[in-house]
Every structure is written in structure tokens, then in C-alpha cells.
């Protein structure tokens, strides 16, 4: 019974991880955005001056869905790499950056904390850069799958910065939804 797993068995084991990670991470991303009332349907956000380079509303949903799928596939690759050096640390840092990722929308769209959201996204960018490097060491493909996420975060940080610059009074434009009294 000292047989090495066949390539088919290895693919099946990876597929099992992906069948858990992809729906879970996509759902968590969707839930974070939905609970935060993110996007152009948010009256506070709709009232803000926006930079010229901001994409149309539908592009954010498409981009984040693709990014969450890529993140989940990369995570599945690392989870599947049992015994790989640095795997445990890569998993921990990935989960930490995921928590920060899921916290950005409520901070920005729900609490209207534009400046704090910018700080959060800068910290998130740094953690994703570390995660990308750690994933790369575990499995090169996993690191490559995080590169679009890293690029999008840089663009999102630019948008966050510009919204703050164009709307210095953004936090006072409306009562944050987190503090609304019913």
C-alpha cells in the first residue's frame, strides 16, 4: 500500500477542495457586499462625486466574482498541497486577508468611513502581496492566480483615494447605515 496517488486521484482531490472553496468564498464576498449595500444602489454612494476612471456598476460585480473564483482556486491549490513547506503560514495569511477584504465594503458603503477604508485597502494590498508570495512558494500556479486580485486592489485603492479627495465631506453626507435608528 505504498502507492503514490495517480494523476486522476490528485485532480479529484484538488476538485474536492475547489468545490468547497469556490462557492464559500464567492458567497462570503456576495454576502459582504449585500449586507453593506454596496454599489450604485446605495444612495450615499450615488451622491458622491466619482473619479473619471470609475467603471460602470455592473463591472464591479463581474470583476469581484471573477476575483473571488480565482482566489478560491488559488486557495484550493494551497490547501491541496499537503506537506508543502510554508503551507500553514500561507493559509493563515490568506484567511486574514480574506477577513480584511470582507470588511472593506461595510466600512466604506455602510459606515461611510472613506479614509479608514483607504487605510484598510492599503493594509489589504500589503497582505495580498505577502499572500501572493507565500502561495507562489507553495505552488507557482496559486501565486499566479492572485496577481489579478493584487492589480484590482491597486485600482480599488486609487478609486477609494480619489473618492476621498473629491468628497472631503463624504462621511457627513448621510447618517451611516450602521448607526441608523429604526
N, C-alpha and C positions, 0 to 999 in steps of 0.2 A: 504494500500500500504506500510506497514511496514515490508514487507517480506525480509528475508535475501536471497541473491543470492544462487542458487543451486550450487552444486559442478560442474556440467556441465557448468553453466554460468561462474563460476570462471575460469575454464580451458580455455574456449573460450576467455575470457578477456586476460588471460596470452598469449594465442596463438596469439592474435592480436598484442600485444607488441612484441612478438618474431618475427612475420612476418615483422616487421619494423626494429627491432634492428639487427637481424642476417644478412640480406642482406646489410644493411647500413654499419655495422662495417667491415664485410668481404670485401666489395667493397672499403671502405676507406683504409684498410690495403693493398689490392691489388694495389690500385692507388698510395699509398705512395711508395711501392716497385718498381712499374713500372716507375714512374717519377724519382726515384732515380737511376734507372738502377742497382738495387741491385742484388747480386748473382754472380755466377761464369761467367756469360756472360759479366761482367764488366771487361774490360782489366786491369784497375788499380788493382782491387781486385785479378784477376787471377795472377798478377805478384808478389803479396805479399807472403812471407813465412807464412805458416799456422801451428797452433799447431797440434800435433798428434791426438788430440781428436775431431777435427772438422768433423762434419758429411758430407756425400755427399750432393751435391747441392740440389737434389730433396727433401731431408729430411726437409730443411728449409721451402719450400712451403707447404708441408704436415703439418708440426708442426704448422706453423703460421695460416694456415686455421683452424685447429682444435682449436687452442687457441683463435682465433677471434670468432669462433662459441661459445665456452664456455664463453668467456667474454660477448658476446651479450646475451646469455641465462641468465647469472647472472644479467646483466643489466635489462633485461625484468622482471625478478623476482622482483627486487627492484622497478622498475617503477610501477609494478602491485600492490605493497604493499602500496596502498594509506592509508594515515593516520598513517603509522608506524613511530615510534619515530626514528629520525635520518635519515629518507629517503632523505630529501633535501640535507643534507650535503654529504651523500653517493653518490648521483647523481652528485653533483658538483665536488667532488674529482675524481670520475670515469672519468668525461669528461676531467678534467685537465690531468690525467694520460694518457688518450687516445690521447690527443694533443701531449704530450711528446713522446708517443710511435710512433705516425705517423711522428714525426720529426727526429727520430733516423736514419732511412735509408738515407734520404737526407744529413744529417750531415756526416755520415760515408761514404757512397758509392758515393755521388755526390760531396761533398765538401772536401772529403778525410781528415776530421778532426778526426783522431783516438782518440786523447787524450780528445777532447771535447765530442766526442761520449761516451767515457767511463764515464766521469762525468755525462752526461745526463742519461746513463743507470743506474748509481748508484742512482741518484735522482729519476728516474722512479721506480726502485726497492722499494725504501722507500715509494713512493706514492702508489704503488700497495699493499704494506704491509698494509698501512693505509686503503686503499680501501677495502681490504680483511676483515680487522677487522670491518669496518663500515658496509659492506654488511652482514657479519656474524651476527651483531646485529639486522639488519633489518630482514633478513631471513637466517638461517643457510645454506641452500642449495646454496644460492647465494655466500656466502663466500667459501664454498667447491669448487664451480666451478672455482674460481680464483686461487686455490692452484697450479694447473699445470702451469699456467701462471707465477706465482711467482717463481717456480722452474726453468722454462725455462729462465726467466730473469737472474737468478743467473748464469746459464750455459752460457748465451749470454754475460754476463759481464766478465766471465772468458775468453771466446774466444776473446772478444774485448781487454782485458788486454794483453793476450798472443800475439795477432797480433801486438799490440803496442810495446811490448817487443822485439819481433822477427824482427820488422821492424822500428827501431828508425827513419829512414828517410822516412817513409811511406807518409807523407804529401808532400814531394818534389819529389816523384817518377813520378808524372804526373801532368799536369795542371788540377786543379779541374774543373769538368764539369760545375759548376756554374759560372766559370769565363771564359769559352771558348768564344772566339770571332769568329763570322762567317764572 
